[in-house]
Amino acid sequence: MDFELKTLSAADAAPSRTDALIVLVQLESKPGRDALSRWVSDAVKAQDFEPRAGKLLAAYRPAGFGATRVLAAGIGDGSAKSVRQAVAAAVGSLKGSPARKITVLFPAAPAAGAVRAAVLAAADASYVYTTTRGKADGRKLERVTIGVPDAATQQQFFDQARGTVAGVELAKEWGNRPANHATPTLLADAAQSLARRGSGVQCEVLGPREVAKLGMGSFMAVARGSEEPLRFIVLKYQGAPKAAAPVVLVGKGITFDTGGISIKPAAEMDEMKFDMCGAASVLGVFKALSEIRPAVNVIGLIPACENMPDGRSLKPGDVVTSMSGQTIEVLNTDAEGRLILCDALSYAERFKPAAVIDIATLTGACVIALGGVRSGLFSSNDALATALQAAGEVALDPCWRMPLDDEYAEGLKSNFADVANVAGRAAGAVTAAKFLQRFTGSLTWAHLDIAGTAWKGGAAKGSTGRPVGLLLEYLLAQVGVSQPAVRAVRVRQRA
């Protein structure tokens, strides 16, 4: 799908040929004298349309307009959040139609973040997963034109939005793939494909032998119950001078999680293909970086393996030795994500990073605490936590800071190792974060628990692509939201 930014007034938009024209209408907006503005104004006066966020009024082939379908979409106060809601509703209503080219019109100057919100909402509402669906129809929407009063003032934000869409959709693709189509080896292949010539991304993939030499005993212990060999993926993007300290992103890559010997119940176990959404989000961020090209250095680390029950699998009570030298008593083999992340966090130290952020579908406890609205944020550094929270608000991909009091680590004490991998049921998301914190040393570190936000269940089951938006916004903020040159982005359904 292609996106285009265009200077366009309501008077110019009305006669334009397009499959659908979506005009965004703000509360208290001043009606113009052109035909499109009068159509909207008449509908409001007749109380057939109220410009509140998400409200729609549709017309088919109205006289005097060039569009086959004209939709008025209420954006309430005009905020980015309201625009996202409006565009999602409007584009969603067209999903079953034959519309292939649409125009989204801002009659007045958009609010901060509104253009970005419109682009991402249009992509999300029209997204269709097709990779393993033999007879499925793909996305029908081919082109979205964003019309604004002055395109030059919005170009930077539009370009960043296009890059973000490319990253989000790559994260969705790999999150949605069944585990047999997203093995650790295939995930590594996807990472290597990002490192094509001219992308600005480099990739190194380590296998079992190299990981053993590094002493990643905790990671290896999780992987040994599976027939699929582990992969440790190292991605590098250098947009700043080599001397500039990088931001390191660590993504949990459990490509399927049975729970191991502490096996999960059968109900909804299929959703454990989403347990690598942290890894998918790192891939998505690097895809976006290759498009946007910001002046920042970023390292991506993905420990990827399956967690399976087997004669060689970890057993409750086993003690393993991590890369840091700390020994871990494994009381529950279903708390495996922290066992692979701790070794990746130790590996991150070699880059002398400015910050380390791990992203993981780590705990059901975080779902109970925050649901599917906000990701859980844990950090030992107030400045980093504040920056991530701010980025989440701007990106409409919010998180919420949770505590890290030392008292929460009491339950992780073990009589047989330096630390246990689980505590009691209480504050499970916090104790999981406290476990990871032991392996961060003096690093400026944050942990995002995305177990509630990385995918949706039920009829809308599928990956959300979160928190690609949050992470990308954080990285762009590190360079003052620079104005990078972006290549034309064509969003594809297949990776």
Buried (B, 14 or more C-beta within 10 A) or exposed (E): BBBBBBEBBBBBBBEBEBBBBBBBBBBEBEBBEBBBBBBBBEBBEEEEBBBBBBBBBBBEEBEEBEBBBBBBBBBBBBBBBBBBBBBBBBBBBBBEBEBBBBBBBBBBEBBEBBBBBBBBBBBBBBBBBBBEEEEEEEBBBEBBBBBBBEBEEBBBBBBBBBBBBBBBBBBBBBBBBEBEEBBBBBBBBBBBBBBEEEBBBBBBBBBBEEBBEBBBBBBBBBBBBBEBBBBBBBBBBBBBEEEBEBBBBBBBBBBBBBBBBBBBEEEEBEBBBBBBBBBBBBBBBBBBBBBBBBBBBBBBBBBBBBBBBBEEBBEBEBBBBBBBEBBBBBBBBBBBBBBBBBBBBBBBBEBEBBBBBBBBBBBEBBBEBBEBEBBBBBBBBEEBBEBBBBBBBBBBBBBBBBEBEEEBBEBBEBEEBBBBBBBEEEBBBBBBBBBBBBBBEEBBBBBBBBBBBBBBEEEEEBBBBBBBBBBBBBBBBBBEBBEBEBBEBEBEBEB
